[in-house]
Amino acid sequence: MRVLVLCILSMILFLAEIKAQGGIEHAQDPVKNEFQFIGFSFSRTTFSNIAPTNDFLQGQVIGRMFGGNSTNTSRNVASYSEQRFVPFMVYRPSVLDGLATFRTLFKIDYTFGDRAYGAGNNSGGAIGTGQVNLQTLLANVSLKPTEKPWNVVIGLQRIFDNARDPNVNAVEFAQNAGSKLSYWGTQGSGITLYSQLGDGVYAKIGAYQLWENMIARDDDVSLFMADFESRITAKTTIGFNFWYLADRGKEAGGISVLGQGLTSQLADYNGAVRLRLPGTTQKYEADVFWAGMNFSRGRNFTDSNFWIDGFVNTNFGVVDTLSTTGKRINIANILGVSANARVQYKYGGTNQDFISIEGMFSSGDENGISDGRVSSVLTGNIWGTPVGIFTAHRSLLMFPDPQVINRFYSMVHDISNMGYGVSAGFMNVSKSLIPNRMHAKMGAVAAISNYAPRQGGSFIGSEVNLEIKYNLGVFLTVGYSGAYAWLGDFYDAPNITNQGSRPMNPFTHFLTLSWLMF
């Protein structure tokens, strides 16, 4: 916490120094629209054989399919409708001439007919409604003291694993840039400095408090991020990242009874890496680092029929237990790596006429922490949920699909695949049936576990999917999505499924209506 406070004070002093030296450079024209509202409405009706078996987990389900969230497949077809409304408000007072901007984002989610006249998130769709269910996602102040291309964001904000400011860039950009949100794609409290150092050159430095816990104790979890992106040719960009997480939680904090951290049930729940320390205590301290690079050529098919992108990321660090005197004793070293690459070819006249091939790899570990080495990939899903959301692949069941409201689960919910590692291949073919009005996409996915679980095999499964989207008007779209997955012998392992036996193959069909309002 002390380091985070020092970062905040340093940035505030930096802003004050600039103001004292040169004064505020006033914009030539005052800001015309002081208040801006952007709304997003999303409706979904689902027919699927996937449902949680735990009655207490019907309203909001997140995490690995067939895991601790009790999701399972059956011969019954679950059918339900959901609604999400997201109001996003921006206040930029003209009296400050662009010096400060306040942004806030809320979310209201419910399932038709679930509950009414109560308090709680992800509910309120029953007769009478009257539910207190507003969730705060963002509430931050962006300071831009000069006309120079940099700004500081303070407060509740998006924590994304790329160099661009998510306040002014679409989420779709983040899904296809940097590490594609596979490590960090969430919200949290902190302070971030964003800068555009030149034409096509971006940098970010951020400090975030993931868990404060007891304010008088050194039991916090803090994250520090540095990201850089530069255009090296007219079509090609390259980026670098270095992140550091100081985990002093000592089992404190976390979501409900799941906790948070490397030894928590939350990691299991999300399908991330969970370490089981030797002895009776699971208290630890850890220092985790990530270093990587990413690249892109012809992004969004700009000036090219080919769009190529990908990333390589390595995580390393140490995990220590604590003696009775509080001294740290090293029990494991961390070294894991992931790699992603995608090639897309636009064969038609619109950006919806493309063929895409993508691969994902993450290193795994056969025996956890027992040999003093952790070779798995560590993501933010160990400390929160949902955090690492790899969704650029367009899979619906095998990997996370972003078209969700209250129920967000998949077979490989974290790129570490429970620490076993994964090698996956994706293929998508999209066709614009009516240019800029209607398009369809067919996709296929297959994945193997780089290490097989005990009494199970390495083949996770395969999936085929289909999507059709039709634009009723500007930013008003109706769609159909469907997928079927064949489970592999990976699910023969008793510890992989919540019922100890191989589940039925999952399928899903759903209709959507989305409207982005300005």
Secondary structure by P-SEA (a helix, b strand, c coil): caaaaaaaaaaaaaaaaaaaacccccccccccccbbbbbbbbbbbbbccccccccccccccccccccccccccccbbbbbbbbbbbbbbbbbbccccccbbbbbbbbbbbccccccccccccccccccccccbbbbcbbbbbbbccccccccccccccccccccccccccaaaaaccccccccccccccbbbbbbcccccbbbbbbccccccccccccbbbbbbbbbbbbbcccccccbbbbbbbbbcccccccccccccccccccccccccbbbbbccccccccbbbbbbbcccccccccccccbbbbcbbbbbbbbbbbbcccbbbbbcbbbbbbbbbbbbbbbcccccccccccbbbbbbbbccccccccccbbbcccccccccccccccccccccccccccccccccccccccccccbbbbbbbbbbcccccccccccbbbbbbbcccccccccccccccbbbbbbccccccccccccbbbbbccccccccccccccccccccccccbbbbbcc
